[in-house]
């Protein structure tokens, strides 16, 4: 990794993974997972000789759930409370780095930063991650306790920030947004890391990894002790609803397949994992890479399953690739068509050929992969005819035997083209409905930006899509019903539906337990 020479001695650094927030009444099944990005940053800082303390608020208190009331209803906050987080901080801490990945974290993180400032008045408070990148201007202008936002890929920027003891000189560190007096500044853009194989391995020993694994928390379907993993960084596409171009640019960098498998083998030995969740933005860009990765994994015979819980493209997956994937242990695979209307796909810059997508899905199903698809409705420019085309696609996926589908309502995310357009039109209000919009996923409980359909109307459409998919799927494939019931009874997961139902039951159980002990 390319780092400037250290300008001073080592520093005392605290890195914070915030609590996990879920909406009790939503269709969301967000759960706590080991924070991969923060583990990479911790490894980079430690490699430069800094004293790194990690406070994983979620992982250190998975059984603790606090109810937070908001303008969109009750939210469940899993993990340490703000006083508990602040109380764990080393009084000698000079720099506090906080992972800020999601829009819905912002109201809580704002309160957390105020509390940290009261405890450590001289510390430098830094936010980094996808949302800190996309929302930096609002963060810095609305909350004076926050000093700096890291823009984009964080390892090199954060290490150089730590090496710069004179705060006035931070303006010379590429990749930052910060204040100088009342002025908001952005330093020059930092070049992307070109050789991701040379990055330090995530510093998982600083995190309560076993707590996540023992409790069955993961980013995908629960297939045992699961670790998150990246095989690439970036995405070459510019989907209009995604903030990835701001965070990563459109540069796509892959890791060497053998080194990815080496990392998996290390987790098998160290943590006794039985599954890995590939968290890439775009995992399946080339068939050759995927086949090489699967050959390597199959030859090593590590006894782990592999999941791709993030939606991916379809061009690289044909019958041969799908068969190699299954042979290597890949079990869950998610597609992201988003829409069934070619005009909508063109408007959102989603370069998907629906005919090729369906062929790829057929190949994946035939190979034995458990398949899932992500759909978005309610784009601000989507016509009712285009929505109908998406509905027909959902029915076609059910007919062909796709296992599950998620139908989400559009939420304008900071850093995306759609957000910028709506902001210019004056349609974005910084209130609870906006901050929790992506978390809720259920249009019936959030504000709609569709010109014809209200939030409640979109909620009805969303429910109709889901009922139609699962009704047709279970009618044409009736064996899926007893299999689902059996998995629920036994507490096993194979599909996203299993994951959703069991996560909701677990959240309900935690809340009931809290109520009994209150």
C-alpha positions in Angstrom: 0.0 0.0 0.0 1.4 3.4 -0.9 1.7 5.5 2.2 3.7 8.6 2.8 6.5 8.3 5.4 5.1 8.8 8.9 5.4 12.4 10.1 5.3 11.7 13.8 5.2 9.0 16.4 2.3 6.5 16.7 -1.1 7.8 17.8 -3.9 6.5 20.0 -6.8 5.7 17.7 -10.4 4.5 18.4 -12.4 2.9 15.6 -16.2 2.6 16.2 -18.7 0.3 14.5 -22.1 1.8 15.3 -25.1 -0.2 16.6 -27.4 -1.8 14.1 -30.7 -0.1 13.5 -33.8 -1.9 12.1 -37.4 -0.7 11.7 -39.8 -3.0 13.6 -42.6 -2.6 11.2 -40.7 -2.8 7.9 -40.0 -5.5 5.3 -36.3 -5.1 6.1 -34.2 -8.0 7.4 -31.0 -6.0 8.0 -28.9 -7.7 10.7 -25.7 -7.1 12.5 -22.6 -8.4 10.6 -18.9 -8.2 11.1 -17.8 -4.7 9.7 -15.5 -5.6 6.9 -14.6 -2.0 5.8 -13.6 -1.0 9.4 -11.5 -4.2 9.7 -9.5 -3.2 6.7 -9.0 0.3 8.0 -7.9 -1.0 11.5 -5.4 -3.3 9.8 -3.9 -0.4 7.8 -3.6 1.9 10.9 -2.1 -0.8 13.0 0.5 -1.7 10.3 1.8 1.8 10.5 2.4 1.4 14.2 -0.6 3.2 15.7 -2.3 2.0 18.8 -5.8 0.9 17.6 -8.8 0.4 19.9 -11.9 -1.0 18.3 -15.3 -0.5 19.8 -17.7 -2.7 17.9 -21.0 -1.5 19.3 -23.1 -4.1 17.5 -20.9 -7.1 18.1 -20.2 -6.4 21.7 -23.9 -6.4 22.7 -25.8 -8.5 20.2 -28.4 -9.4 22.8 -29.1 -5.8 23.8 -31.9 -4.0 21.9 -33.0 -0.5 22.7 -36.2 1.1 21.3 -35.7 4.4 19.6 -38.8 6.4 18.7 -38.8 8.4 15.5 -41.2 10.1 13.1 -41.6 6.8 11.2 -42.3 4.6 14.1 -40.3 2.5 16.6 -36.8 1.5 15.6 -34.8 -1.3 17.2 -31.2 -0.4 18.0 -29.0 -3.5 18.5 -25.8 -3.0 20.5 -24.2 -0.8 23.0 -25.9 2.5 24.0 -24.3 5.8 23.3 -23.1 6.2 27.0 -21.7 2.7 26.9 -19.7 3.4 23.7 -18.4 6.7 25.0 -17.5 5.1 28.3 -15.3 2.5 26.6 -13.1 5.2 24.9 -9.5 5.4 26.1 -9.1 8.9 27.6 -5.8 9.2 25.7 -7.5 8.8 22.3 -6.3 11.3 19.8 -8.4 10.3 16.7 -11.8 8.7 16.7 -12.8 7.0 13.4 -16.5 6.0 12.9 -17.8 3.8 10.1 -20.8 5.5 8.5 -22.1 3.2 5.7 -25.9 3.9 5.6 -28.2 6.9 5.5 -30.4 5.6 8.3 -27.4 5.7 10.8 -27.1 9.5 10.6 -29.5 10.6 13.4 -27.9 8.3 15.9 -24.3 9.0 14.8 -24.9 12.7 15.1 -25.9 12.2 18.8 -22.9 9.8 19.3 -20.4 12.4 17.9 -21.8 15.1 20.3 -21.3 12.7 23.2 -17.7 11.9 22.1 -16.9 15.5 21.7 -18.0 16.1 25.3 -15.8 13.2 26.5 -12.8 14.0 24.3 -12.9 17.7 23.5 -9.5 17.7 21.8 -9.9 14.5 19.7 -10.2 14.6 16.0 -13.5 13.0 15.0 -13.5 11.4 11.6 -16.3 9.7 9.7 -15.7 7.3 6.7 -17.6 5.0 4.5 -20.2 5.0 1.8 -22.6 7.5 3.4 -19.8 9.7 4.9 -18.6 10.1 1.3 -21.9 10.8 -0.2 -23.3 13.1 2.5 -20.1 14.8 3.7 -21.3 18.4 3.0 -24.4 18.0 5.0 -22.6 16.1 7.8 -20.0 18.9 8.2 -22.3 21.8 7.9 -25.0 20.4 10.3 -22.8 18.9 13.1 -19.8 20.9 14.4 -18.6 18.1 16.6 -17.4 16.2 13.4 -14.1 17.4 12.0 -13.4 15.4 8.9 -15.1 13.0 6.4 -12.9 10.5 4.5 -14.0 10.5 0.8 -14.0 7.2 -0.9 -11.6 4.3 -0.3 -10.3 4.8 3.2 -7.1 2.9 4.1 -4.5 5.2 2.5 -6.3 8.4 3.4 -6.9 7.5 7.0 -3.2 6.4 7.5 -2.0 9.6 6.0 -4.4 11.6 8.1 -3.0 9.9 11.2 0.5 10.8 10.1 -0.4 14.5 9.8 -0.4 15.8 13.4 -0.8 19.5 12.5 -4.6 19.9 11.8 -3.9 22.9 9.6 -1.9 20.5 7.3 -4.9 18.2 6.7 -5.7 20.3 3.7 -2.7 18.7 2.0 -4.1 15.1 2.5 -5.9 13.9 -0.6 -9.4 12.4 -0.1 -10.8 14.5 2.7 -13.8 16.8 3.3 -13.2 19.2 6.2 -13.9 22.6 7.7 -11.4 25.5 7.9 -13.1 28.0 10.1 -16.5 28.5 8.6 -15.3 27.3 5.2 -16.0 23.8 3.9 -13.1 22.3 1.9 -12.5 19.3 -0.2 -8.9 18.2 -0.8 -7.8 16.7 -4.1 -9.3 13.4 -5.0 -7.1 10.4 -4.0 -6.3 7.8 -6.6 -7.8 4.4 -6.1 -5.7 1.7 -4.6 -4.5 -0.3 -7.6 -3.3 -3.5 -6.1 -5.9 -4.8 -3.7 -3.9 -8.0 -3.2 -1.3 -5.9 -1.3 -3.8 -4.6 1.3 -3.4 -5.8 4.8 -5.7 -8.7 5.8 -8.7 -7.3 7.8 -7.7 -7.1 11.5 -10.5 -9.4 12.7 -8.6 -10.2 15.9 -9.6 -6.7 17.1 -13.3 -7.4 16.7 -15.7 -9.8 18.5 -15.9 -12.1 15.5 -16.8 -15.2 17.5 -19.8 -13.4 19.0 -21.2 -12.9 15.5 -20.4 -16.4 14.4 -21.7 -18.1 17.6 -25.0 -16.2 17.3 -25.4 -17.0 13.6 -25.3 -13.4 12.3 -24.2 -12.9 8.7 -24.9 -10.9 5.6 -26.6 -13.7 3.8 -28.7 -16.8 4.5 -27.6 -18.4 7.8 -25.4 -21.4 6.6 -23.4 -21.6 9.8 -20.4 -19.6 10.9 -20.1 -17.0 8.1 -17.5 -14.4 7.3 -17.8 -11.5 4.9 -15.3 -11.2 2.1 -14.4 -9.0 -0.9 -13.0 -10.4 -4.1 -13.0 -7.0 -5.9 -13.5 -3.3 -5.3 -15.5 -0.8 -7.3 -18.0 -1.1 -10.1 -17.6 0.0 -13.7 -21.3 1.0 -14.1 -23.1 4.1 -13.1 -26.6 3.1 -12.0 -28.6 6.3 -11.4 -29.9 5.2 -7.9 -26.4 4.1 -6.6 -23.7 6.1 -4.8 -20.9 3.7 -5.8 -19.4 6.1 -8.4 -18.8 8.7 -5.7 -17.4 6.1 -3.2 -15.3 4.0 -5.6 -15.3 5.8 -8.9 -16.0 3.4 -11.8 -12.6 1.7 -11.5 -13.0 -2.0 -11.0 -10.1 -4.0 -9.4 -10.1 -7.7 -8.9 -8.1 -9.8 -6.4 -6.2 -12.9 -7.5 -8.5 -16.0 -7.1 -5.8 -18.0 -5.3 -5.3 -15.2 -2.7 -9.1 -15.0 -2.1 -9.1 -18.8 -1.4 -6.1 -18.4 0.9 -8.1 -15.9 2.9 -11.0 -18.3 3.1 -8.7 -21.1 4.2 -7.3 -18.9 7.0 -10.8 -18.3 8.3 -11.6 -22.0 8.2 -8.5 -22.6 10.4 -8.9 -19.6 12.7 -12.7 -19.3 13.1 -14.0 -22.7 12.0 -16.2 -21.0 9.4 -18.6 -23.0 7.2 -19.6 -20.2 4.9 -18.4 -17.0 3.3 -20.5 -14.1 2.0 -19.1 -12.3 -1.0 -19.9 -8.6 -0.5 -18.7 -7.3 -3.8 -20.6 -4.5 -5.5 -20.2 -6.4 -8.8 -19.0 -9.9 -8.3 -19.6 -11.5 -11.7 -18.0 -9.3 -14.3 -16.0 -12.0 -16.1 -16.7 -15.7 -16.5 -12.9 -16.5 -16.7 -12.3 -15.1 -13.2 -15.3 -16.9 -11.7 -14.3 -20.3 -13.2 -10.7 -19.9 -12.0 -11.9 -19.0 -8.5 -14.3 -21.9 -8.4 -11.6 -24.4 -9.7 -9.3 -23.2 -7.0 -12.0 -23.5 -4.3 -13.1 -26.9 -5.5 -9.5 -28.2 -5.6 -8.8 -27.0 -2.0 -12.0 -28.7 -0.7 -12.3 -26.4 2.3 -15.8 -27.6 3.2 -17.4 -24.1 3.0 -20.4 -22.8 1.2 -20.3 -19.5 -0.7 -23.0 -16.9 -1.1 -23.4 -13.8 -3.3 -26.1 -11.9 -1.3 -25.5 -8.7 -3.1 -27.3 -8.4 -6.5 -25.0 -9.0 -9.4 -25.0 -9.0 -13.2 -25.8 -12.0 -15.4 -23.5 -11.9 -18.4 -20.8 -14.0 -16.9 -23.1 -16.8 -15.7 -23.9 -19.4 -18.3 -24.4 -23.2 -17.8 -20.7 -23.9 -17.5 -20.0 -21.2 -15.0 -23.1 -22.1 -12.9 -22.0 -25.7 -12.8 -18.6 -24.8 -11.6 -20.1 -22.5 -9.0 -22.2 -25.3 -7.5 -19.2 -27.7 -7.6 -17.2 -25.2 -5.6 -19.8 -24.8 -2.9 -21.7 -21.7 -4.1 -25.3 -22.1 -2.9 -27.0 -18.7 -2.9 -26.9 -16.3 -5.8 -28.6 -13.0 -6.2 -29.5 -11.2 -9.4 -30.3 -7.5 -9.6 -32.5 -6.8 -12.7 -34.3 -4.0 -10.8 -36.9 -3.5 -13.5 -38.7 -5.4 -16.3 -39.0 -2.4 -18.6 -36.2 -1.7 -21.1 -37.0 2.0 -21.0 -36.6 2.1 -17.2 -33.3 0.1 -17.4 -32.0 2.6 -20.0 -33.0 5.6 -17.8 -31.4 4.2 -14.7 -28.2 3.2 -16.7 -28.7 -0.4 -15.8 -27.0 -2.2 -18.6 -29.0 -5.5 -18.3 -30.4 -7.5 -21.2 -33.5 -9.1 -19.8 -33.4 -12.0 -22.2 -29.8 -12.8 -21.2 -30.7 -12.4 -17.6 -33.5 -15.0 -17.8 -31.2 -17.4 -19.6 -28.6 -17.0 -16.8 -31.2 -17.6 -14.2 -32.3 -20.8 -15.9 -28.7 -22.0 -15.9 -28.3 -21.1 -12.2 -31.5 -22.9 -11.3 -30.6 -26.0 -13.4 -27.2 -26.2 -11.6 -28.9 -26.3 -8.2 -28.2 -22.8 -7.0 -30.7 -21.1 -4.7 -31.6 -18.0 -6.6 -33.0 -14.6 -5.6 -33.7 -11.3 -7.5 -34.0 -7.7 -6.4 -36.6 -5.4 -7.9 -37.2 -1.7 -7.4 -40.5 0.1 -8.0 -41.5 3.7 -7.6 -38.7 5.5 -9.5 -39.7 9.2 -9.9 -39.7 8.8 -13.7 -41.4 5.4 -13.8 -44.7 5.1 -15.7 -47.5 2.8 -14.8 -46.9 0.9 -18.0 -43.2 0.4 -17.1 -44.3 -0.8 -13.6 -46.6 -3.3 -15.3 -43.7 -4.6 -17.3 -41.8 -5.2 -14.1 -44.8 -7.0 -12.7 -44.8 -9.3 -15.7 -41.1 -10.0 -15.1 -41.8 -10.9 -11.5 -44.4 -13.4 -12.7 -42.1 -14.8 -15.2 -39.4 -15.3 -12.6 -41.9 -17.2 -10.4 -42.9 -19.4 -13.3 -39.3 -20.3 -14.1 -38.6 -21.4 -10.5 -36.7 -18.5 -9.0 -36.7 -19.2 -5.3 -37.3 -15.7 -3.9 -37.7 -12.1 -4.9 -37.4 -8.8 -3.0 -39.5 -5.9 -4.2 -38.2 -2.7 -2.7 -39.5 0.8 -3.2 -37.2 3.5 -4.5 -35.4 5.6 -2.0 -33.2 8.5 -3.1 -29.8 7.8 -1.7 -27.2 10.7 -1.3 -24.5 10.5 -3.8 -26.7 9.1 -6.5 -27.8 10.8 -9.7 -31.5 10.3 -8.7 -30.9 12.0 -5.4 -29.1 15.0 -7.0 -32.0 15.5 -9.4 -34.6 15.4 -6.7 -32.6 17.7 -4.5 -32.4 20.2 -7.4 -36.2 20.0 -7.7 -36.6 20.7 -4.0 -38.2 17.3 -3.3 -35.7 16.2 -0.6 -36.4 17.2 3.0 -33.9 16.2 5.7 -36.3 14.7 8.1 -36.9 11.2 9.6 -38.8 10.0 6.6 -35.8 10.7 4.4 -33.1 9.5 6.8 -34.9 6.1 7.4 -36.3 5.7 3.8 -33.8 3.2 2.6 -34.1 1.3 5.9 -37.9 1.0 5.8 -38.1 -0.4 2.2 -41.9 -0.5 2.7 -43.5 2.3 0.8 -46.6 2.3 3.0 -44.5 3.8 5.8 -42.4 6.4 3.9 -42.8 9.3 1.6 -43.1 8.5 -2.2 -41.3 10.5 -4.9 -43.4 8.9 -7.6 -45.5 11.5 -9.5 -48.7 9.4 -9.5 -48.5 7.0 -6.6 -48.5 7.9 -2.9 -46.5 6.1 -0.3 -49.5 4.0 0.8 -50.4 3.3 -2.9 -46.9 2.1 -3.6 -47.1 -0.1 -0.5 -50.2 -1.8 -2.0 -48.4 -2.3 -5.3 -45.3 -3.7 -3.5 -47.4 -6.1 -1.5 -49.3 -7.1 -4.7 -46.0 -7.9 -6.4 -44.8 -10.1 -3.5 -48.1 -11.9 -3.1 -48.3 -12.6 -6.8 -44.7 -13.9 -7.0 -45.0 -16.3 -4.0 -48.6 -17.3 -4.8 -47.6 -18.3 -8.3 -44.3 -19.8 -7.2 -46.0 -22.0 -4.6 -48.8 -22.9 -7.0 -46.5 -24.1 -9.7 -43.9 -25.5 -7.4 -46.0 -26.8 -4.4 -43.1 -28.8 -2.9 -41.6 -25.5 -1.8 -44.3 -25.1 0.9 -43.6 -28.1 3.1 -39.9 -27.5 2.6 -40.3 -23.9 3.9 -42.3 -25.1 6.9 -39.8 -27.7 7.7 -36.9 -25.3 7.6 -38.8 -22.8 9.9 -39.5 -25.6 12.4 -35.9 -26.8 12.4 -34.4 -23.3 12.3 -32.5 -23.9 9.1 -32.1 -21.4 6.3 -31.6 -21.9 2.6 -33.5 -19.1 0.9 -33.9 -15.3 1.5 -37.5 -16.0 2.6 -36.1 -18.3 5.4 -33.7 -15.5 6.3 -36.4 -12.8 6.4 -38.8 -14.8 8.5 -36.3 -16.1 11.0 -34.6 -12.7 11.3 -37.9 -11.1 12.1 -38.7 -13.9 14.6 -35.3 -13.3 16.3 -35.9 -9.5 16.4 -39.3 -10.2 17.9 -37.8 -12.5 20.5 -35.2 -10.0 21.5 -37.8 -7.4 21.9 -40.0 -9.7 24.0 -37.1 -10.6 26.2 -36.4 -7.0 26.7 -40.0 -6.3 27.7 -40.0 -9.2 30.2 -36.8 -7.8 31.9 -37.8 -4.2 31.8 
